[in-house]
Amino acid sequence: MKKQKKNKNQWEDHLTRRAKSENYPARSVYKLEEIQNRFRVIKKNDKVLDLGCAPGSWLLYAAKEVKDQGRVFGIDLKQIDIDLPRNVSAIQDDILNLNNSSFLEEIKKFNVVLSDMAPATTGRKDVDALRSFELCKMALKVADDFLIADGNFVCKIFQGNDFNSFQKNVKSKFKSCKIFKPESCRKQSKEIYIIAKGKKGDIKCQDIANGQQ
């Protein structure tokens, strides 16, 4: 048992060191990298909204994927203390205040909504799962309001009693809905990701290109 724990810690330490060497503020970047490699949720020139973006690893990775002509916007209750590329903007605020956010003056709809939000854990799995579920409901509401038709949604959720109902809700709104646990997640963690592609709706990608935002 001790040997298994040591190997697990070595793997996590390796990812932390790798993130630092590649100028990412946290190892969580490799979760998004695995998701992107598997599902291709982000495309060149996309406009991406990152919910719970601190400390900024997902912002930096998404910026690399959308290239220079794409845009990445982030929001978090915590301040972002890293230097961001020119095509990335981040604000310190509650996602409930998104309608009043300054960057929505630039873009009304997004191709991708990402949520790596997680509650402050209590150690009680039922309580933590419930708090995660509440954050996921808020993230899905943001996707409802700000994601284009055919857009993609990635959301972290803790496994719990409300998981199946949330997954069913997501499936009703998207053409495809998959469950994925990246290898870079801590093995003891109950977190998994919902990967939803192809939002059902009326506003298409070409509408954004034509200025219909």
C-alpha positions in Angstrom: 0.0 0.0 0.0 2.8 2.4 0.9 4.6 1.6 -2.4 1.4 2.4 -4.4 1.0 5.7 -2.6 4.6 6.6 -3.3 4.2 5.8 -7.0 1.0 8.0 -7.1 2.7 10.9 -5.4 5.7 10.5 -7.7 3.3 10.8 -10.7 1.6 13.9 -9.3 5.0 15.5 -8.5 6.2 14.7 -12.0 3.2 16.6 -13.5 3.7 19.5 -11.2 7.4 19.8 -12.2 6.4 19.4 -15.8 3.8 22.2 -15.6 6.4 24.5 -14.0 9.0 23.7 -16.7 6.4 24.5 -19.4 5.4 27.7 -17.7 2.0 26.7 -16.6 0.9 27.7 -13.1 -0.7 24.3 -12.2 -0.8 20.7 -13.3 -4.5 21.0 -14.1 -3.4 22.0 -17.6 -2.8 18.4 -18.5 -6.4 17.5 -17.8 -7.5 20.0 -20.5 -4.7 18.7 -22.8 -6.0 15.1 -22.4 -9.6 16.3 -23.1 -8.5 18.3 -26.1 -6.4 15.4 -27.6 -9.3 13.0 -27.1 -12.3 15.2 -28.1 -11.0 18.2 -29.9 -13.4 20.6 -28.2 -11.4 23.7 -29.1 -10.6 24.8 -32.7 -8.5 27.4 -34.3 -10.0 30.9 -34.1 -12.6 29.9 -31.5 -13.8 32.2 -28.8 -13.5 30.4 -25.5 -15.0 31.2 -22.1 -13.2 29.7 -19.1 -15.2 29.6 -15.8 -13.2 29.3 -12.6 -10.1 30.1 -14.6 -7.6 30.7 -11.7 -4.7 30.1 -11.5 -4.7 30.4 -15.3 -3.4 27.1 -16.8 -6.5 26.5 -18.9 -6.4 30.1 -20.1 -2.9 29.6 -21.4 -3.6 26.2 -23.0 -6.8 27.4 -24.7 -4.9 30.4 -26.1 -2.4 28.1 -27.7 -5.2 26.1 -29.3 -7.2 29.0 -30.7 -4.1 30.6 -32.1 -3.6 34.4 -32.6 -7.0 35.1 -34.2 -9.0 33.3 -31.5 -9.9 34.8 -28.1 -10.0 33.4 -24.6 -11.9 35.0 -21.7 -11.7 33.9 -18.1 -13.6 34.7 -14.9 -12.8 33.7 -11.3 -13.5 34.8 -7.8 -9.7 34.7 -7.4 -7.3 37.1 -9.0 -5.2 35.9 -12.0 -1.6 36.7 -11.2 0.2 35.6 -14.3 1.1 37.4 -17.5 -1.5 36.6 -20.2 -1.1 36.4 -24.0 -2.6 39.3 -26.0 -5.6 37.2 -27.0 -6.6 36.4 -23.4 -8.6 38.5 -21.0 -9.5 37.6 -17.4 -11.6 39.3 -14.7 -12.0 38.8 -11.0 -15.7 38.4 -10.5 -18.6 36.0 -9.8 -19.9 34.1 -12.9 -23.4 35.2 -11.8 -22.3 38.8 -12.9 -21.3 37.7 -16.4 -24.1 39.8 -18.0 -22.3 42.9 -16.6 -18.8 41.9 -17.6 -16.8 44.3 -19.8 -15.6 41.6 -22.2 -19.1 40.8 -23.2 -19.0 44.1 -25.0 -16.6 42.5 -27.4 -18.3 39.1 -27.9 -21.8 38.0 -27.1 -21.5 34.3 -27.8 -18.7 31.7 -27.5 -17.7 28.6 -29.4 -16.6 26.8 -26.2 -17.5 27.1 -22.5 -15.1 25.4 -20.1 -15.7 24.9 -16.4 -13.0 23.5 -14.1 -14.8 25.0 -11.1 -14.7 23.1 -7.8 -16.0 23.8 -4.4 -13.9 24.2 -1.3 -14.0 20.6 -0.1 -15.1 19.6 3.4 -14.0 16.0 3.4 -17.6 14.8 3.4 -18.2 13.3 0.0 -21.9 13.9 0.0 -21.5 17.6 0.8 -18.7 18.1 -1.7 -20.7 16.4 -4.4 -23.7 18.6 -3.7 -21.6 21.7 -3.8 -20.0 20.6 -7.1 -23.5 20.0 -8.5 -24.6 23.5 -7.7 -21.5 24.9 -9.5 -22.2 22.7 -12.5 -25.8 24.0 -12.7 -24.4 27.5 -12.8 -21.9 26.5 -15.5 -24.7 24.9 -17.6 -26.8 28.1 -17.3 -23.8 30.1 -18.6 -23.6 27.6 -21.6 -27.3 28.1 -22.2 -26.9 31.8 -22.3 -23.6 32.4 -24.0 -22.7 29.3 -26.1 -23.5 29.3 -29.8 -25.4 26.5 -31.5 -23.0 23.6 -32.3 -20.7 24.9 -29.5 -19.0 22.7 -27.0 -19.2 22.5 -23.2 -16.7 20.9 -20.8 -17.6 20.7 -17.1 -16.0 19.2 -14.1 -18.3 17.5 -11.6 -17.9 15.3 -8.5 -19.6 12.0 -8.6 -22.6 11.9 -6.4 -26.4 11.4 -6.1 -27.1 14.3 -8.5 -24.7 13.2 -11.2 -27.2 11.2 -13.3 -29.8 14.0 -13.4 -27.2 16.6 -14.4 -25.9 14.3 -17.1 -29.4 13.8 -18.4 -30.0 17.6 -18.5 -26.8 18.1 -20.5 -27.7 15.3 -22.9 -31.0 17.1 -23.6 -29.2 20.3 -24.7 -26.3 18.8 -26.7 -26.0 16.4 -29.6 -23.2 14.4 -27.9 -22.4 13.9 -24.2 -19.4 11.8 -23.0 -18.0 11.1 -19.5 -14.2 11.3 -19.2 -11.7 11.1 -16.4 -8.2 12.2 -17.5 -5.2 10.2 -16.4 -3.8 13.3 -14.8 -6.6 13.5 -12.3 -5.6 12.4 -8.8 -6.6 8.8 -8.5 -8.4 9.3 -5.2 -10.4 12.2 -6.6 -14.1 11.8 -7.4 -13.9 14.4 -10.1 -14.9 13.5 -13.7 -15.6 15.7 -16.7 -18.7 15.9 -18.9 -17.7 16.6 -22.5 -20.7 17.9 -24.4 -20.5 18.8 -28.1 -22.9 20.3 -30.5 -25.2 22.5 -28.5 -28.8 22.5 -29.9 -30.0 25.9 -30.9 -30.2 28.5 -33.7 -27.1 30.6 -33.7 -24.4 29.0 -35.9 -20.7 29.5 -36.1 -21.1 31.2 -39.5 -23.4 33.7 -37.8 -20.6 34.9 -35.5 -18.3 35.2 -38.5 -21.0 37.4 -40.2 -21.3 39.6 -37.1 -24.6 38.2 -35.8 -23.7 38.1 -32.1 
